Amino acid sequence: MRQLLAIAWKDTYLRFSDRTQLIIMLATPLLLSTIIGMAFGGSSGGQITFSDIPLAIVNLDTGNDVTNLGDSFTAIFLPDDSVPTATNTAQCNAANSSGGQTLDDLFTTTRITDVEVARAGVEDGTYVAAIIIPADFTSKMSPNITPESATIEGAQIEVYANDGSPISASIVRSVATSIVDQFTIGNVTVAVTIGELINNAQSGNLQVIPALQNGDALDFTCAFVATDGNITVNQQPLDASQEQSNFVQILIFIGSAQAAYFALFTAQFGILSLFDEKETGTLQRMMVTPTSRTTIILGKMVGVLLSVILQLVLLLGSFTLIASLVDGQAMFIWGNNLLLLVILVLLTVLSISGVSIILVGLANSPEQVRVIGPLVNIGLGAMAGAFGFQLPEIISQFSPLYWSVNGFQSLAGGDNDIGLNLVILLLLGLATAMIGLWMVNRKVEV
C-alpha cells in the first residue's frame, strides 16, 4: 500500500508541477467558461424583466351619450386629464393597487388615430404591437337595458403584433385581454343588477328600493376606472439557479461541462504515462524492485484518480470565485447539499477515468490513443454541452459527461434528486474501470 501511494503521489505531484499541463487542466477551461459566460450572460440578474415595451393604441370607439369605454381603455395605458373619471377614482386605485411593475413601467404607449399607420409601425419594428379598439366597442360592451331585461352583447379588440417579439407581444395580448375582461365583468354586473331590479319591480317586490336611498348602493365606478398598478408582470424562478444572474447560470452549465471535458484529457494522458515510462525504461526499472506489476498499475490509476479529483475541485472552486467576483457578492453556486456534491464529484471522476482506461486498453498503441482519444473526448463533450449547444437528450444520455453535468446543474438549482445520475455514473465507472484495467494489465508487459 505504501508503494502504491508513493507512485500515486509522485504522478500527481509531477502533473500539477508541470506548467503546460496546468494550462490544459485548469487555465483553459476557466478562461473558456468565463468568456462564454460573459459573452452570453453578462452580469444581469437572473430574473427576466420587461419594461418600456413600445405599444401603439388606436381608439376608433365612438362611445355613446353616457360614456366611451374606448377612452377608458386607452386611459389605462395613457392617463389623460381629458378622459372623464369618477370622483372616487383615488379610492378605486387604492383598493386595486397591487404594487410591483405598473403599466407605466411596462409599456411606452403612443396614441395613433390611423389604423394603417399603426400596422405599419408594428411591421417595421417601431412597435411590438398595436391595440385597435373598434368603433362599436362601447355599444357592444354596454348593457342593453329594456323594460323586460338587461343584457350585454360583448365586443372584441384587435391586437396586431410583431412576430419578432413573441414574449412582449404575448404580454400585450394578456394585458389587453385582462382589461377587456374587467370591463365585461363590470358591465355584466350592471346588467345583472338592473335586470334583477326590473324583475323585482315587475313582481311587485319593492324591498330593494330603500337600498337605493344610499348613493353608493349602485356605484359601479371601480369596475371601469383606469386603475394604475392593478396589472403586474412578475416571473417566478423555476429553481434556485434562476434567482442568480444570467452569467452564473451559464457558468454553471458551461463550467461543469468544460471541467468534465478537460478531465477526460487528464485521465487519458495519465494512463498513457504507463506506456511512456515503458518506452523510456522507467517501468522496467520499477519492475526489478520489490514492487509487483499490479501495485505499479494500481498506483498509476490512483494517481490518475487523485489528479482528476483535484482538477475538478479546483475548477468548481474557481468557478464559484469567478461568479462571486462578477456578481459582486460571495456565493456558492453548486447548491446546498455538500454531501451529494462530493459524491457526484467522486463518481464523475470514476466514470471519466473508467472511460479513459478502457479507451487506452482498446488502442493498439499510444499514438493511436493520442489521435482517437481527442476525437472521442470531443464527441462526449459535445453530448454534454461543453461547446455551448445541447444535442437531443436521447443522444446526450450516451455520454457519462451528460449525467455528470446534469447532476451539477440539478444541485445548483436546489434539486437534490440526482439518484439516477449517481447510479449511472457508478455502474458505468465500475464496469469500464474493471474491463479497462484488465486490458491495460495485459498490454503492460516488460
C-alpha positions in Angstrom: 0.0 0.0 0.0 2.9 2.3 0.8 4.4 1.8 -2.6 1.1 2.2 -4.3 0.5 5.6 -2.6 4.1 6.7 -3.3 3.6 6.0 -7.0 0.2 7.8 -7.0 1.6 10.9 -5.1 4.6 11.1 -7.4 2.5 11.1 -10.6 0.1 13.7 -9.0 2.9 16.0 -7.9 4.6 15.8 -11.3 1.3 16.6 -13.1 0.5 19.6 -11.0 4.0 21.0 -11.1 4.1 20.9 -14.9 3.1 24.4 -16.2 1.9 23.1 -19.6 -0.4 20.6 -18.0 -1.8 23.2 -15.6 -2.7 25.4 -18.6 -4.6 22.5 -20.1 -6.1 21.2 -16.9 -7.1 24.5 -15.2 -6.4 27.7 -17.1 -8.1 26.7 -20.4 -11.5 25.6 -19.0 -11.6 28.5 -16.7 -10.9 31.0 -19.5 -13.3 29.4 -22.0 -16.2 29.2 -19.5 -15.7 32.8 -18.2 -15.6 34.2 -21.8 -18.7 32.3 -22.8 -20.5 33.3 -19.6 -19.6 37.0 -20.1 -20.5 36.9 -23.8 -23.9 35.4 -23.3 -24.8 36.2 -19.7 -23.1 39.4 -18.8 -23.8 40.2 -15.2 -27.5 40.9 -15.4 -29.9 39.4 -12.9 -31.4 36.0 -13.5 -35.0 37.4 -13.2 -36.3 38.2 -16.6 -37.9 41.6 -16.5 -39.8 43.5 -19.2 -40.2 47.3 -19.4 -40.8 50.1 -21.9 -42.4 47.7 -24.5 -43.3 50.0 -27.4 -47.0 49.9 -28.0 -49.5 51.7 -30.2 -53.2 52.2 -29.4 -55.8 53.2 -32.0 -59.1 54.1 -30.4 -61.9 54.1 -33.0 -64.7 53.9 -30.4 -67.5 56.4 -31.0 -68.9 55.9 -27.5 -72.5 56.8 -26.6 -74.2 59.7 -24.7 -73.1 58.4 -21.4 -69.6 57.1 -21.7 -66.8 56.0 -24.1 -65.2 52.7 -22.9 -62.5 53.1 -25.6 -61.3 56.2 -23.9 -61.4 54.4 -20.5 -59.4 51.6 -22.1 -56.8 54.0 -23.5 -56.5 55.9 -20.3 -55.2 52.8 -18.5 -52.2 53.0 -20.8 -52.1 56.8 -21.3 -53.5 58.6 -18.3 -55.1 61.8 -19.7 -56.9 64.6 -17.9 -59.2 64.9 -21.0 -60.7 61.5 -20.2 -63.6 61.9 -17.7 -63.1 59.9 -14.5 -65.2 59.4 -11.4 -64.7 61.4 -8.2 -63.8 58.2 -6.3 -61.1 57.1 -8.7 -58.5 57.5 -6.0 -60.3 55.1 -3.7 -60.6 52.6 -6.5 -56.9 52.9 -7.3 -56.1 52.3 -3.7 -58.3 49.3 -3.5 -57.0 47.7 -6.7 -53.3 48.7 -6.4 -51.1 45.6 -6.1 -47.7 47.3 -6.4 -44.9 45.7 -8.5 -44.4 46.7 -12.1 -47.2 49.1 -13.3 -48.3 49.7 -16.9 -46.3 52.9 -16.9 -43.2 50.9 -16.4 -44.2 48.1 -18.7 -45.2 50.0 -21.8 -44.2 53.0 -23.8 -47.5 53.8 -25.3 -48.3 56.0 -28.3 -51.8 57.1 -29.3 -52.4 56.8 -33.1 -55.5 57.7 -35.0 -54.8 55.8 -38.2 -55.0 52.0 -38.2 -52.8 51.6 -41.2 -50.1 53.8 -39.7 -50.2 51.7 -36.5 -50.0 48.4 -38.5 -47.0 49.8 -40.5 -45.3 50.7 -37.2 -45.6 47.2 -36.0 -44.4 45.7 -39.2 -41.2 47.9 -39.3 -40.4 47.2 -35.7 -41.3 50.6 -34.2 -43.9 49.0 -32.0 -44.2 45.5 -30.6 -47.9 45.5 -31.1 -50.9 47.8 -31.8 -54.2 47.6 -29.9 -57.1 48.5 -32.2 -60.3 49.4 -30.4 -63.3 49.0 -32.8 -65.9 51.8 -33.3 -68.7 49.8 -31.7 -66.7 48.8 -28.6 -68.9 50.9 -26.2 -72.2 50.0 -27.8 -71.5 46.2 -27.6 -69.9 46.3 -24.2 -72.6 48.4 -22.5 -75.7 46.7 -21.1 -78.7 46.7 -23.3 -81.5 47.7 -20.9 -85.2 47.3 -21.8 -88.3 47.3 -19.6 -88.1 43.5 -19.7 -84.4 42.7 -19.2 -80.8 43.9 -19.2 -78.2 42.1 -21.4 -74.7 42.5 -22.8 -73.5 41.5 -26.2 -69.7 41.8 -25.7 -67.0 43.1 -28.1 -63.5 42.3 -29.2 -60.4 44.4 -29.7 -57.7 43.6 -32.1 -54.0 43.1 -31.1 -51.8 43.4 -34.1 -48.4 42.0 -33.0 -44.9 41.7 -34.4 -43.8 38.0 -34.6 -40.2 39.1 -34.0 -41.0 39.8 -30.3 -43.2 36.9 -29.3 -42.8 37.3 -25.5 -43.5 41.0 -25.4 -46.4 40.6 -27.9 -47.9 37.9 -25.6 -47.7 40.3 -22.7 -49.6 42.9 -24.7 -52.3 40.4 -25.5 -52.6 39.2 -21.9 -52.9 42.8 -20.5 -55.4 43.8 -23.2 -57.5 40.7 -22.5 -57.4 41.3 -18.8 -58.7 44.9 -19.3 -61.5 43.7 -21.6 -62.4 41.0 -19.1 -62.5 43.7 -16.4 -64.9 45.8 -18.5 -67.0 42.7 -19.3 -67.3 41.7 -15.6 -68.3 45.3 -14.7 -70.9 45.5 -17.4 -72.3 42.1 -16.7 -72.6 43.2 -13.0 -74.5 46.3 -14.1 -76.7 44.2 -16.4 -77.5 41.5 -13.8 -78.1 44.1 -11.1 -80.5 46.2 -13.2 -82.1 43.0 -14.6 -82.8 41.9 -11.0 -84.3 45.3 -10.1 -86.6 45.0 -13.2 -87.7 41.5 -12.2 -88.3 42.6 -8.6 -90.3 45.6 -9.8 -92.4 43.5 -12.2 -93.1 41.0 -9.5 -94.1 43.7 -7.0 -91.2 43.1 -4.7 -90.1 46.7 -3.8 -88.0 45.7 -0.8 -84.8 46.7 -2.7 -85.9 50.3 -3.2 -84.8 51.5 0.3 -81.3 50.4 -0.5 -81.2 52.8 -3.4 -81.5 55.7 -1.0 -77.8 55.2 -0.3 -75.9 57.0 -3.1 -73.2 54.3 -3.2 -75.6 51.4 -3.5 -75.3 51.2 -7.3 -71.8 52.7 -7.7 -70.0 50.6 -10.3 -67.1 53.0 -10.8 -64.4 50.7 -9.6 -65.3 48.2 -12.4 -64.4 50.7 -15.1 -61.9 53.3 -13.9 -58.3 53.3 -15.3 -56.6 51.9 -12.2 -52.8 52.1 -12.4 -50.9 49.3 -10.7 -53.5 46.5 -10.8 -51.8 44.7 -13.6 -48.3 43.4 -12.9 -45.8 41.1 -14.6 -43.7 39.0 -12.2 -41.7 36.0 -13.3 -41.2 33.4 -10.6 -37.9 31.5 -10.8 -38.3 27.8 -11.7 -35.4 26.8 -9.4 -32.8 28.3 -7.2 -30.3 28.8 -10.0 -32.7 31.2 -11.8 -32.5 33.5 -8.8 -28.9 34.0 -9.8 -27.6 36.2 -12.6 -27.6 35.0 -16.2 -23.8 34.9 -16.1 -23.9 32.5 -13.1 -26.5 30.3 -14.8 -24.4 30.0 -17.9 -21.2 29.4 -15.9 -22.8 26.5 -14.0 -23.7 24.8 -17.2 -20.7 25.6 -19.4 -18.3 25.4 -16.4 -19.3 21.9 -15.3 -19.3 20.7 -18.9 -15.8 22.1 -19.5 -14.5 20.7 -16.2 -15.6 17.2 -17.1 -14.5 17.6 -20.7 -10.9 18.6 -19.8 -10.8 15.9 -17.0 -11.0 13.3 -19.8 -7.7 14.5 -21.2 -6.1 14.5 -17.8 -7.2 10.9 -17.2 -6.2 9.7 -20.7 -2.7 11.2 -20.6 -2.2 10.0 -17.1 -2.9 6.4 -18.1 -0.7 6.8 -21.2 2.2 7.7 -18.9 2.4 3.9 -18.3 3.4 3.3 -21.9 5.7 6.4 -22.0 7.6 5.0 -19.0 7.8 1.6 -20.7 9.4 3.3 -23.7 11.9 5.2 -21.6 12.8 2.2 -19.4 11.4 3.7 -16.2 8.8 0.9 -15.9 11.3 -1.8 -16.4 13.5 -0.4 -13.6 10.4 -0.3 -11.3 9.6 -3.9 -12.1 13.0 -5.1 -10.9 12.4 -3.6 -7.5 10.3 -5.5 -4.9 7.1 -3.9 -6.4 4.6 -6.1 -8.2 3.2 -5.1 -11.6 -0.3 -4.9 -10.1 0.9 -2.4 -7.5 2.5 -0.3 -10.2 -0.6 -0.2 -12.4 -2.9 0.4 -9.4 -0.6 3.2 -8.2 -0.8 4.8 -11.6 -4.6 4.5 -11.6 -4.9 6.0 -8.1 -2.6 8.8 -9.3 -5.0 9.5 -12.2 -8.0 9.5 -9.8 -6.3 11.9 -7.4 -5.3 14.2 -10.3 -8.8 14.3 -11.7 -10.3 14.9 -8.3 -8.0 17.8 -7.6 -8.7 19.2 -11.1 -12.5 19.1 -10.6 -12.3 20.5 -7.1 -10.1 23.4 -8.2 -12.2 24.1 -11.2 -15.5 24.1 -9.2 -14.0 26.3 -6.6 -12.6 28.7 -9.2 -15.9 29.0 -10.9 -17.5 29.8 -7.6 -14.9 32.5 -7.0 -15.3 34.0 -10.5 -19.1 34.1 -10.1 -18.7 35.9 -6.8 -16.4 38.4 -8.3 -18.5 39.1 -11.3 -21.8 39.4 -9.3 -20.1 41.4 -6.5 -21.2 39.2 -3.7 -20.0 36.0 -2.0 -21.9 32.9 -3.2 -21.6 29.2 -3.6 -23.1 28.2 -6.9 -23.2 24.4 -6.6 -26.2 24.1 -4.3 -26.5 23.5 -0.5 -26.1 19.7 -0.3 -22.3 19.3 0.1 -22.5 15.5 0.7 -24.3 14.9 -2.7 -21.8 17.3 -4.3 -18.8 15.3 -3.0 -20.4 12.0 -4.1 -21.1 13.4 -7.6 -17.5 14.6 -8.0 -16.1 11.2 -6.9 -18.5 9.3 -9.2 -17.7 11.7 -12.1 -14.0 11.0 -11.6 -14.7 7.3 -11.5 -16.7 7.3 -14.8 -14.3 9.6 -16.6 -11.3 7.5 -15.5 -13.1 4.3 -16.5 -13.8 5.6 -20.0 -10.2 6.7 -20.4 -8.8 3.4 -19.1 -10.9 1.3 -21.5 -10.0 3.6 -24.4 -6.3 3.1 -23.7 -6.9 -0.6 -23.3 -8.7 -0.9 -26.6 -6.0 1.1 -28.5 -3.2 -0.8 -30.2 -0.6 1.9 -29.5 -0.1 5.1 -27.5 0.0 7.0 -30.8 -3.5 5.6 -31.6 -4.8 6.9 -28.3 -3.3 10.4 -29.0 -5.2 10.5 -32.3 -8.5 8.8 -31.4 -8.7 10.0 -27.8 -9.3 13.7 -28.5 -12.0 12.8 -31.1 -13.8 10.6 -28.6 -13.5 13.4 -26.0 -14.9 16.0 -28.3 -17.9 13.7 -29.1 -18.6 13.0 -25.4 -18.1 16.7 -24.6 -20.5 17.8 -27.3 -23.2 15.5 -25.9 -22.8 17.2 -22.5 -23.0 20.7 -23.9 -19.3 21.6 -23.4 -19.3 23.7 -26.6 -22.3 25.8 -25.8 -25.0 23.8 -27.6 -27.1 20.9 -26.5 -27.7 17.8 -28.6 -31.1 16.0 -28.3 -31.3 14.3 -24.9 -31.8 10.9 -26.4 -28.3 11.2 -27.9 -26.7 13.1 -25.0 -27.6 10.4 -22.5 -25.0 8.1 -24.0 -22.2 10.3 -22.6 -21.2 9.9 -19.0 -20.4 13.6 -19.0 -24.1 14.3 -19.6 -25.1 12.6 -16.4 -22.4 14.5 -14.5 -23.2 17.9 -15.9 -26.9 17.3 -15.4 -26.2 16.4 -11.8 -24.2 19.6 -11.2 -27.0 21.7 -12.7 -29.6 20.0 -10.6 -27.7 20.6 -7.4 -27.0 24.2 -8.3 -30.8 24.6 -8.9 -31.6 23.2 -5.4 -32.8 19.9 -6.8 -31.2 17.1 -4.9 -33.0 14.3 -6.7 -29.9 13.1 -8.6 -30.1 9.4 -7.6 -30.4 8.2 -11.2 -27.3 10.3 -12.2 -25.3 8.8 -9.4 -26.3 5.2 -10.2 -25.5 5.5 -13.9 -22.1 7.1 -13.1 -21.3 4.4 -10.6 -22.3 1.5 -12.8 -20.6 2.9 -15.8 -17.4 3.8 -13.9 -17.1 0.4 -12.3 -17.8 -1.5 -15.5 -15.4 0.5 -17.7 -12.7 0.7 -15.0 -12.6 -3.1 -14.3 -12.7 -4.0 -18.0 -10.1 -1.3 -18.8 -7.7 -2.4 -16.0 -7.8 -6.0 -17.2 -7.0 -4.9 -20.8 -4.2 -2.4 -19.7 -2.7 -5.0 -17.4 -2.4 -7.4 -20.4 -0.7 -4.7 -22.5 1.8 -3.6 -20.0 4.4 -6.4 -20.4 8.0 -5.8 -19.9 
